[in-house]
Amino acid sequence: MAKQDYYATLGVQRGASAEEMKKAYRKLAMQYHPDRNPGDAKSEAKFKELNEAYDVLKDDQKRGAYDRYGHAAFENGGPSAGTGGFGFEGGLGDIFDQMFGGGGRRGSERQTGADLRVAVEIELAEAFTGTKTNVKVATRLSCDACQGSGSADKNASADTCSTCGGAGRVRAQQGFFLVERTCPTCGGAGRVIRNPCRVCGGAGTVPRDKTLSVQIPAGVEDGTRIRLSGEGEAGGKGAPPGDLYVHVGIRAHSIFQRDGANIFCRVPLRMTQAALGGEIEVPTIDGSAAKVKIPAGTQSGEQFRLRAKGFSVLRSAQRGDMYIQVAVETPQHLTRRQRELLDEFETEAKTHTSGSPEHEGFFAKVKEFFEGKS
C-alpha cells in the first residue's frame, strides 16, 4: 500500500513553515495518541504515521530530500538493503565502510544538541576593563516530565529501530554509488520510543528560554566569538548538549578610535595654540587625564605618543599606546578686534619670511615654474 504524502498526513501545505507544521503535528498527535485511544489499532497506526511524517519534515535536509524525491529518498535504507545485487562485500564494500563509517555494522549514535549563536554589544570602555553581561537564549532544554528520556514510562526501554536495525544509519543505492545517511525514523539513535512522553512528544527536549551570565575578558576585540561549552540546545534522549557561541560587538566611541592595542584620539587646536605652543589635557580610555606638551609651531596632522595609555591586551597585563593627532583649526566668525590683530600679523609675516617655511618654499617653486615658461 502506497504511503500517504507526508504533508497530507500532517494536514499542511507544502510551503508550510516549521511553526505551522509543529502546531499541526501536536494537535494530531494529541488526538491519536495511544494513551487516549487504548486498544485502537487505527489510532496507533495513525500516530506512527504522524511521527514518521513530522520526523522528516521538521529537518531541513530531510525535507529537502523528500520534496525532490518523495518517499523514494528514504526507501531501501535498511542496514543490508539498497545494494541492488551488486554485492559490495570484501572489496568495494570495505571502501564504503571506511568512507561512511561502516554502515549497518556501526553502533547507534546519540544526536548531540545543536550549537547556538547569540550576539551582544558592549561599550568600548567595557571592552577595555572587561565586563559581565546577561544574555537571553531561546533554546531547548531537557524535558522535566521524562527527565530527557523521551519516554512516558521512565522504566521502559526503547525498541530497536525497524528501519535501520539499530545501526542509526541507512544505505541507499543511487546509480553506481552507495549513499549512507542518518536513519530518518530514529534520527540516528538506533532505537525508537514505544510510548512517547506527552510533554515533549518523545524528543526528550522542550523549547525554553534561559538567561546566562557571560564574562567578557578585558581586551576583547570587535567580532570576538566566546564559546560556552554545553550551553547550547540539550541533546535528545540523554545525548550531550551543544555549545553556545557569544559574538561580541563593540559600539563606536565618540572620542577614541581603536586599532588593535593602540588608541587614537584626534584633538583640534586653535591656530594660536599651535603657533605659540602650550600644554593640553586629554582623556584616556581608563578614565584618567593625561597632559600633552604642544611645541610652538606644531603643524596640523602631527602625532604625539603616550606610552602604555592605549588598550588592554587580551589575556595580558600589558597595554598598547595612545596617539594624539592634532588638527589646527582656522578660526571663523572673527570679531573686529580679532580681524585687526590678524591683519597686523599678516603684515608682519610678509616682512619676516622664515615664519612659514612650507608656504614660502611652495611659492618659490611656483615662481621658478613661471619664470621657466617665459
C-alpha positions in Angstrom: 0.0 0.0 0.0 1.4 3.4 -1.0 2.3 5.8 1.7 0.3 9.0 2.1 2.0 12.2 1.3 3.8 13.5 4.5 2.3 17.0 4.1 -1.2 15.5 3.7 -0.6 13.3 6.8 0.0 16.5 8.9 -2.7 18.4 7.1 -0.5 21.2 5.9 0.5 22.7 2.6 3.9 22.0 1.0 5.1 25.6 1.7 4.1 25.4 5.4 6.5 27.0 7.9 8.2 25.0 10.6 5.9 26.5 13.2 2.8 25.6 11.2 3.9 22.0 10.9 4.7 21.9 14.6 1.3 23.1 15.6 -0.4 20.7 13.2 1.7 17.7 14.5 1.0 18.5 18.1 -2.8 18.8 17.6 -3.0 15.5 15.7 -0.6 13.7 18.0 -2.8 14.5 20.9 -5.8 13.3 19.0 -4.3 9.9 18.0 -2.0 9.3 21.0 -2.3 5.6 22.1 -3.0 6.7 25.7 -6.1 8.5 24.6 -7.2 5.6 22.3 -6.4 2.4 24.2 -6.8 -0.7 22.1 -7.5 1.3 18.9 -5.2 -0.1 16.2 -6.1 2.5 13.7 -5.2 5.4 16.0 -1.9 3.7 16.9 -1.1 3.4 13.2 -2.1 7.0 12.5 0.1 8.1 15.4 3.1 6.3 13.9 2.4 7.9 10.5 2.3 11.3 12.1 5.7 10.7 13.9 7.2 9.5 10.7 6.0 12.4 8.7 7.0 15.1 11.2 10.4 13.5 11.8 11.2 14.0 8.1 9.6 17.4 7.6 10.9 19.1 10.7 14.5 18.5 9.4 15.5 20.9 6.6 17.8 18.4 4.9 15.3 15.5 5.1 12.5 17.8 4.0 14.6 18.9 1.0 15.3 15.3 0.0 11.6 14.4 0.4 10.5 17.4 -1.7 12.8 16.3 -4.5 12.4 12.5 -4.4 9.3 11.8 -2.3 9.3 8.6 -0.3 12.0 7.1 -2.5 14.5 9.2 -0.7 14.1 7.1 2.4 13.3 3.6 1.0 15.6 0.6 0.7 17.6 2.1 3.6 18.0 -1.0 5.9 21.4 -2.0 7.0 21.7 -4.7 4.4 19.4 -3.3 1.7 20.0 -1.0 -1.2 22.9 -2.8 -2.8 20.8 -3.7 -5.8 22.5 -7.0 -6.3 26.0 -5.6 -6.7 27.2 -7.3 -3.5 29.7 -4.7 -2.2 31.4 -7.2 0.2 35.0 -7.5 1.0 36.4 -5.1 -1.6 34.5 -2.1 -2.7 32.2 -2.5 0.4 35.2 -2.1 2.7 36.0 1.2 0.9 32.4 2.5 1.5 32.7 1.3 5.1 35.8 3.5 5.6 34.2 6.4 3.8 30.8 6.4 5.6 31.6 4.8 8.9 30.7 1.1 8.4 27.0 1.3 7.5 25.0 -1.4 9.2 27.9 -2.5 11.3 28.3 0.7 13.2 26.6 1.1 16.5 23.7 3.5 17.3 24.6 7.2 17.8 23.2 9.9 20.0 22.4 13.2 18.5 24.3 16.0 20.2 22.2 19.1 20.8 22.5 21.9 18.3 25.0 24.7 18.8 23.5 28.2 19.3 24.6 31.7 18.5 23.8 34.9 20.3 25.1 38.5 19.8 25.9 41.1 22.5 27.1 44.7 22.1 29.2 46.5 24.6 30.8 49.9 25.1 34.5 50.5 24.2 35.2 51.2 27.9 33.7 47.8 28.9 35.9 46.1 26.3 38.9 47.8 27.9 38.1 46.7 31.5 36.2 43.5 30.8 32.6 43.1 31.9 29.9 40.6 32.8 26.7 40.7 30.8 23.5 38.6 30.8 22.2 37.0 27.5 18.8 35.6 26.9 18.8 32.5 24.7 15.9 30.7 23.0 16.9 27.1 23.3 15.7 23.5 24.0 16.1 22.1 27.5 15.8 18.6 28.8 12.2 17.6 29.4 11.4 17.5 33.1 8.4 15.2 32.7 10.5 12.3 31.2 13.9 13.5 32.5 15.1 13.8 28.9 14.5 10.1 28.1 11.6 10.9 25.7 9.5 8.1 27.1 6.3 8.4 29.1 7.3 5.3 31.1 10.6 6.1 32.7 11.3 2.4 33.4 10.6 1.3 29.8 13.4 0.6 27.4 13.4 1.8 23.8 12.8 -0.6 20.9 15.4 -1.3 18.2 14.6 0.8 15.2 13.0 -1.4 12.5 14.2 0.8 9.7 18.0 0.7 10.4 18.1 -2.4 12.6 19.7 -0.3 15.4 22.6 1.0 13.3 21.4 4.6 13.3 22.4 4.8 9.6 20.7 3.7 6.4 22.1 3.0 2.9 20.6 3.6 -0.4 21.8 2.8 -3.9 21.9 5.9 -6.2 23.3 4.7 -9.6 26.7 3.2 -9.0 27.2 4.9 -5.7 26.1 3.6 -2.3 25.0 6.6 -0.1 24.7 6.4 3.6 22.8 8.9 5.8 21.2 9.2 9.2 18.2 7.0 9.7 15.0 9.1 9.2 13.0 7.0 11.6 15.1 7.1 14.7 17.2 10.2 13.9 20.5 8.2 14.3 19.7 6.9 17.8 19.2 3.3 16.6 16.2 2.9 18.9 12.6 4.3 19.0 10.4 5.2 21.9 7.5 2.8 22.3 5.4 5.2 24.5 6.5 8.8 23.8 6.3 11.4 26.5 3.2 13.6 26.2 5.1 16.8 27.0 8.0 16.5 24.6 6.4 14.1 22.1 9.4 11.7 22.5 12.1 14.2 21.7 13.4 14.4 25.2 13.7 18.2 25.0 11.3 21.1 25.1 11.6 24.7 23.9 12.6 27.2 26.6 14.3 30.5 27.2 17.2 30.7 29.6 19.4 33.6 30.8 23.1 33.1 31.1 25.8 35.4 32.7 28.7 35.8 30.3 32.2 37.0 31.4 33.7 39.2 28.6 37.5 39.5 29.2 39.5 42.8 29.1 41.0 43.5 25.7 38.3 41.7 23.7 38.1 42.9 20.1 35.0 43.6 17.9 33.8 40.3 16.4 35.3 38.1 19.0 33.5 34.8 19.5 33.3 33.3 23.0 32.4 29.6 23.3 30.3 28.4 26.3 30.7 24.6 26.3 27.5 22.7 26.9 25.2 25.7 27.0 23.6 25.1 23.6 20.5 23.0 23.0 20.0 19.9 25.1 20.6 16.6 23.3 17.6 14.4 22.7 17.1 11.3 24.8 20.1 11.9 27.1 22.6 13.0 24.4 25.1 15.7 25.4 24.1 19.3 24.8 25.6 21.6 22.1 27.6 24.7 22.7 26.7 28.4 22.8 28.7 30.9 20.8 28.6 34.6 22.0 29.6 37.0 19.3 30.8 40.3 20.8 30.3 43.7 19.1 31.8 47.0 20.3 30.0 50.3 19.8 31.8 53.1 18.2 33.2 55.7 20.6 32.7 59.5 20.3 36.4 60.3 21.2 38.6 57.2 20.7 39.3 55.0 17.7 40.8 51.7 18.4 43.4 49.8 16.3 44.3 46.6 18.0 46.0 47.5 21.2 46.5 51.2 20.3 44.1 54.1 20.6 43.9 57.2 18.5 42.4 60.5 19.6 42.0 63.5 17.3 42.4 66.8 19.1 41.5 70.1 17.4 43.9 73.0 18.3 43.3 76.7 17.9 45.7 78.4 15.4 47.3 80.3 18.2 47.8 77.2 20.4 49.6 75.5 17.5 51.7 78.7 16.8 52.6 79.6 20.4 52.7 76.1 21.9 51.5 75.1 25.3 50.0 72.2 27.2 46.7 70.5 26.8 44.9 67.8 28.8 43.3 64.8 27.1 41.2 61.9 28.4 42.4 58.3 28.4 40.4 55.1 28.0 40.9 54.2 31.7 39.1 57.3 32.8 42.1 59.4 33.8 43.5 62.5 32.2 46.9 63.0 30.6 48.9 66.1 29.9 50.4 66.6 26.4 53.0 69.3 25.7 52.4 71.1 22.4 55.6 72.6 20.9 55.5 76.1 19.3 54.9 75.8 15.6 53.1 72.5 15.7 51.6 71.6 12.3 48.2 70.0 11.6 48.4 66.2 11.5 51.3 65.8 13.9 51.1 63.0 16.4 52.2 62.7 20.0 52.6 59.3 21.6 51.6 58.4 25.1 53.2 55.1 26.0 51.1 52.4 27.8 48.0 54.6 27.7 46.3 52.5 25.0 44.0 49.5 25.1 44.4 46.5 27.3 45.9 43.4 25.6 43.7 40.2 25.8 45.0 37.8 28.5 47.9 40.1 29.4 48.7 42.8 31.8 50.2 44.9 29.0 48.6 47.9 27.3 49.1 49.5 24.0 49.9 53.1 23.3 47.7 56.2 22.8 48.3 58.5 19.8 47.2 62.2 19.9 46.8 63.6 16.4 46.3 67.3 16.3 44.3 69.3 13.8 44.9 73.0 13.6 41.6 74.8 13.2 41.2 78.0 11.3 39.0 80.5 13.2 35.6 81.5 11.9 33.3 84.4 12.6 36.0 86.8 13.7 35.3 89.8 15.8 36.5 93.2 14.6 39.4 93.2 17.1 40.4 89.7 16.0 40.5 90.7 12.4 42.6 93.8 13.2 45.1 91.6 15.1 45.3 89.1 12.2 45.8 91.9 9.7 48.7 93.1 11.7 50.0 89.6 12.0 49.8 89.1 8.2 51.6 92.4 7.5 54.3 91.4 10.0 54.6 87.9 8.4 55.3 89.3 5.0 58.4 91.0 6.3 59.7 88.0 8.1 59.9 85.2 5.6 61.1 82.5 8.0 57.8 82.0 9.8 56.1 79.7 7.3 58.8 77.6 5.6 56.4 75.3 3.7 54.3 78.2 2.4 57.4 80.1 1.3 59.0 77.1 -0.3 56.0 76.2 -2.3 55.5 79.7 -3.8 59.3 79.9 -4.5 58.8 76.8 -6.7 55.7 78.4 -8.3 57.8 81.5 -9.2 60.5 79.4 -10.7 57.9 77.5 -12.7 56.5 80.6 -14.3 60.0 82.1 -14.9 60.9 79.0 -16.8 57.9 79.5 -19.1 58.9 83.0 -20.1 
